Amino acid sequence: MRFFPKSFLLFSAAFLMASCFFDENSGGLSPSSDVILENDQIPGMVHVRASGKGIFLGTNEPTAKVDERPQTRVEFTYDYSISRHEVICADFNGVMKDVSGLQLECAQDSLPVSNVTFFDAVLYANALSRKMGLDSAYAYTAVELDAGKHCMDLKDFAFMPAAGGFRLPTEAEWVFAAEQAWNPDLGWNFVNSGLAPHKVCTSGENTQYLCDMAGNMLEWVNDVRALYNGDSLKNFVGGVFNSNSAAGIVKGGSFRKAPNEMHLYKRGDDYPIFYSSRADYVGFRLVYGAIPNAVYLSEGGNVSLTPIVALVNDAEIRNLTESYKVKLAFRNEETGNLVYISYASKEAKVVEIQDTIDVYHPEISPDGHRVAFCTAAEGEAGPSSVYVRDLDDLGNNLVKLDVPGGAAIPRWRVKPNGDTVIVYVTSPYNNDGDQFLQESTWEVPFVNRKFGTPRKLFDGAYHGGVSDDDQLAVSGSPRLRAREATFNGTFIVENHDIWYNREQACNVSLSKDGTKRTLFLDFGGSVGRSFVGTDYKVHEELLIVDSTGNLIQAVPTLAGFRFDHSEWAGGILKDSASNLVVVSLTNISEAHEYIALVDLKDNSVHPLVQGGDLWHPCLWVRQENASHPKPVVDKDSAGAYFEYDASNPLIFSSVELAMHMKSFWKYCDKVEAVAFGSSMILNAVIETTTESFFLMNMGTSLSDVHLAEYLLKNYFLPYAPNLKVVVLELTPGLLFRFFEESAGWLINHSPGLMYDLNHLSKETKQEIADFSLDQEYPKDLFAQQYLPNTFLLPPAGWLAPNISVNVSEMHADMQNVQSSLDAIKSIKRMADSCGLALVAAITPRNPAYRETEAFDIFGPKWDVAHELIQAVADMGILIFDENKDGLHDYTEEMAANEYHVSYLGAAQFTERLDSLLKTLPIPR
């Protein structure tokens, strides 16, 4: 038997019984251990006996989306309670009027809530918890509302699984409960709903306990989308919430989906779902119950008990570092993996690179593109190796330094002649005995992702750093040792000294700005206490000595924490002395809970990242200096084609377009053919397989001919000198749009595109192009939809022909249609004036649309579609029609859904398009 606070039960009677949560058949909990679902003590909720049981998430079906595979087992060690049905309008509006002021317009109060963002649901759940005097399950510091009072963002959002308040169900909780009451044929669906929502618990299914799990509304769940790893997990709560652009999960199908399209393993809709998304077929239900020992999955599929969360955004990190490019790399002690964060774009993103190689002491290369690391920590006596890998989402191009005797604690530097080398030591072991000078310090060139021939610098494992002139080298653990070298006119004189009165010191790092300052941590030694003027404990002061070993500065730690793993910031720094240091902060349990930035100008300490146990941080900063002066163009906007904006309904389209623009500037001098269109052309043209021309696919989800006209006019014609062919997607239904509906949104929400309007010219082109190549974009915004590292879709068959518009209102003489046709005419004129070939391409749809009144999901009626296609042909544009009114040969495995091809269909479409392009009378 569970017990609840008195205030909780009083509110249950006062609030829930007055709403449609109330179930007249509510009863006490059943004592039977075989029962899974039973009436709960909270009216309108169902108690789920999940403890000791489990569920499978995902599927091993090869045609499923990449984020729905492989099947993964989740087990529970707790019970929970779930709403009998989806939250209804009366309940939601009654609560939210005093929270955000949001009032949904519903045809009936008993209809399920729809058109709500994930954050709207979070505010509702927290409001119920507060009313009951319970702990809130969600924390945040500020609320961002749009003009309609919808919550689009919660600053510093965090989920607290151990709290006892109301919340959204985890995906595992939702699936476990739904499996007990799953019947898509009897729920409200595409076949029986009339394409409209219905009052909860009114379908033909058995509604004794749970209603509308399959159909009526797609439902928000709590999890951040993360790829399954195929392992068995306990108390799984999804991925780590690192940014407000993270993709969410919806479950259950809706009144718009056919029964055979509803599966328990499904996690989304046709297009990605984000926390700021809302739709007329997406609602939610709540659960109650704490989750003990919650388990997360990182983006790479690693299990984590504590999420790693970036605490500052790009604007804040720039204020702290005076830089527009900053990267942070560190070790996740829970997994042994390398983690990095890039602040180059508008959204800080945490990436963990999954590997079996232990990562210690990562060091980012001077150009910021690679990271070196070793496999043993300072003070360890065991063997160690040095590796280098690319600093990207996958950690590509892993290279090992193959040397006898081992290598440890790598540090990059650039020689006066411009060569990039890595300094390393033969052992990271402590420096207290005679063994220290029997080890040695080396450097090895690293060029074109390859190690050169190592060269010994001197005896002694000086892993704290070596000055550029080789005259000073330092090491720590357990003593602060220094090698001071001078040239007496004949030969070099070495002095191996122990500084700091031979007291204990560790985490030694030599500055990289030429000042030869050394920072370190001590154990509350007498020299440090005398300098600081107060007694302090182990690692409570960050200490700095000059080139001779004399103390010149001390920085106290934050209250309740101690310093560890202190390192100077590296990269491209100012000519003046560097003042940036990065450290770990250990809590009272001695876990490295935070990574922080220390600013030596004012001795301030700024937490950057929070996690379970974060080791060995390395901060790379690109500041302006004589060799890298302030750019002519605006460093915050030039080439930055994506900026996260919760109010942007086309946010994933914005990321796709930004990635295309980055690709354009990379290959603009090579591109010979370009394909414009929506996701239908994006998913159908494989740009790397064409033989006729060097082709670039600029297809962008939900875009249209207006964006094609804009990009052709402003980018491809002026800055792609070898362009010869333009392929333009022809989708009749997408011609029923004005410029502002899609293209305008995408352009206005892109800082780079807006900046280019007034600043892009032949003079600034190269600098803007260079800046664009530095950008990193959050691919997780759509990663659940596409095959890894592509814009291609897995096979799922020709799904039921859905129609999302009222085709009876769509006519060829409408103003928006004429505007789109004018855009095509403009494209035709530009192509003709530049001697370009122009092809209009129609991708295949589900042949079953022949049995409907609509050409495809976007309409229009068949006769109107034919009229529009003919109008384009009459302009003298070659039509490449692979749909053929549904009489095509694209098989079920070549389809991803009712109007997109899979990668197999894309292979056939691209091959045929390529064959057509080969016949065009254009020099190659």
Summary of the structure (lengths in Angstrom):
residues: 924
radius of gyration: 30.7
end to end distance: 78.1
largest distance: 99.5
contacts: 3309
relative contact order: 0.07
helix: 22%
strand: 26%
